[in-house]
Amino acid sequence: MKKVYAVIVTYNAMAWIEKCLSSLKNSTIPVVPVVVDNCSKDNTVEYICRHWPDVKLFEEKKSMLPDPKMWDG
């Protein structure tokens, strides 16, 4: 059987991560959630570790966000 992976990139995601992961868990299609955290400053990582131990979690050590200067004209 093939697996479906949902890759979720987070940054300070406490406001919505519960709803997102719950939605995936309740899906009619089995989904493997994969979270890539982009150096969150809130408790996103701790929350996932404590409440969603089956989620595959990758913690980036360096921010993947683009440098704001790249938008300068």
C-alpha positions as a Markdown table, in Angstrom:
| # | Residue | x | y | z |
|---|---|---|---|---|
| 1 | Met | 0.0 | 0.0 | 0.0 |
| 2 | Lys | 1.3 | 3.5 | -0.9 |
| 3 | Lys | 1.7 | 6.1 | 1.8 |
| 4 | Val | 0.6 | 9.7 | 1.6 |
| 5 | Tyr | 2.9 | 12.2 | 3.3 |
| 6 | Ala | 1.7 | 15.7 | 4.3 |
| 7 | Val | 4.7 | 18.0 | 4.7 |
| 8 | Ile | 3.9 | 21.0 | 6.9 |
| 9 | Val | 6.5 | 23.8 | 7.2 |
| 10 | Thr | 6.0 | 25.7 | 10.5 |
| 11 | Tyr | 7.2 | 28.9 | 12.0 |
| 12 | Asn | 5.5 | 30.0 | 15.2 |
| 13 | Ala | 2.5 | 27.8 | 14.4 |
| 14 | Met | 0.9 | 27.4 | 17.8 |
| 15 | Ala | -2.2 | 29.2 | 16.6 |
| 16 | Trp | -3.1 | 26.6 | 14.0 |
| 17 | Ile | -0.9 | 23.4 | 14.3 |
| 18 | Glu | -3.5 | 21.5 | 16.5 |
| 19 | Lys | -6.2 | 22.1 | 13.9 |
| 20 | Cys | -3.9 | 21.1 | 11.0 |
| 21 | Leu | -2.7 | 17.9 | 12.6 |
| 22 | Ser | -6.2 | 16.9 | 13.9 |
| 23 | Ser | -7.5 | 17.4 | 10.4 |
| 24 | Leu | -4.9 | 15.1 | 8.9 |
| 25 | Lys | -5.5 | 12.5 | 11.7 |
| 26 | Asn | -9.2 | 12.5 | 10.9 |
| 27 | Ser | -8.7 | 12.2 | 7.2 |
| 28 | Thr | -10.4 | 9.3 | 5.4 |
| 29 | Ile | -7.1 | 8.6 | 3.7 |
| 30 | Pro | -4.2 | 7.5 | 5.9 |
| 31 | Val | -1.7 | 10.3 | 6.1 |
| 32 | Val | 1.8 | 10.5 | 7.5 |
| 33 | Pro | 2.3 | 14.0 | 8.9 |
| 34 | Val | 5.8 | 15.4 | 8.5 |
| 35 | Val | 6.6 | 18.8 | 10.2 |
| 36 | Val | 9.6 | 20.8 | 9.3 |
| 37 | Asp | 10.0 | 23.5 | 11.9 |
| 38 | Asn | 11.7 | 26.7 | 10.8 |
| 39 | Cys | 13.2 | 27.9 | 14.1 |
| 40 | Ser | 9.9 | 28.7 | 15.8 |
| 41 | Lys | 10.2 | 31.0 | 18.8 |
| 42 | Asp | 7.0 | 29.8 | 20.4 |
| 43 | Asn | 6.2 | 26.4 | 21.7 |
| 44 | Thr | 5.4 | 24.7 | 18.4 |
| 45 | Val | 8.1 | 22.1 | 18.6 |
| 46 | Glu | 7.5 | 21.3 | 22.3 |
| 47 | Tyr | 3.8 | 21.0 | 21.7 |
| 48 | Ile | 4.2 | 18.6 | 18.8 |
| 49 | Cys | 6.7 | 16.4 | 20.8 |
| 50 | Arg | 4.3 | 16.3 | 23.7 |
| 51 | His | 0.9 | 15.9 | 22.0 |
| 52 | Trp | 1.8 | 14.3 | 18.6 |
| 53 | Pro | 4.6 | 11.8 | 19.2 |
| 54 | Asp | 3.8 | 10.0 | 15.9 |
| 55 | Val | 4.5 | 13.0 | 13.8 |
| 56 | Lys | 7.8 | 13.0 | 12.0 |
| 57 | Leu | 9.4 | 16.2 | 13.2 |
| 58 | Phe | 12.5 | 17.9 | 11.7 |
| 59 | Glu | 13.9 | 21.0 | 13.5 |
| 60 | Glu | 15.9 | 23.3 | 11.3 |
| 61 | Lys | 18.8 | 24.8 | 13.1 |
| 62 | Lys | 19.1 | 27.8 | 10.7 |
| 63 | Ser | 16.1 | 29.7 | 9.4 |
| 64 | Met | 14.9 | 28.9 | 5.9 |
| 65 | Leu | 13.0 | 32.1 | 5.6 |
| 66 | Pro | 14.2 | 34.3 | 2.8 |
| 67 | Asp | 16.1 | 37.4 | 3.7 |
| 68 | Pro | 13.7 | 40.4 | 3.6 |
| 69 | Lys | 16.3 | 42.3 | 1.6 |
| 70 | Met | 15.7 | 40.1 | -1.4 |
| 71 | Trp | 12.4 | 41.9 | -1.9 |
| 72 | Asp | 14.1 | 45.3 | -2.3 |
| 73 | Gly | 13.9 | 46.7 | -5.8 |
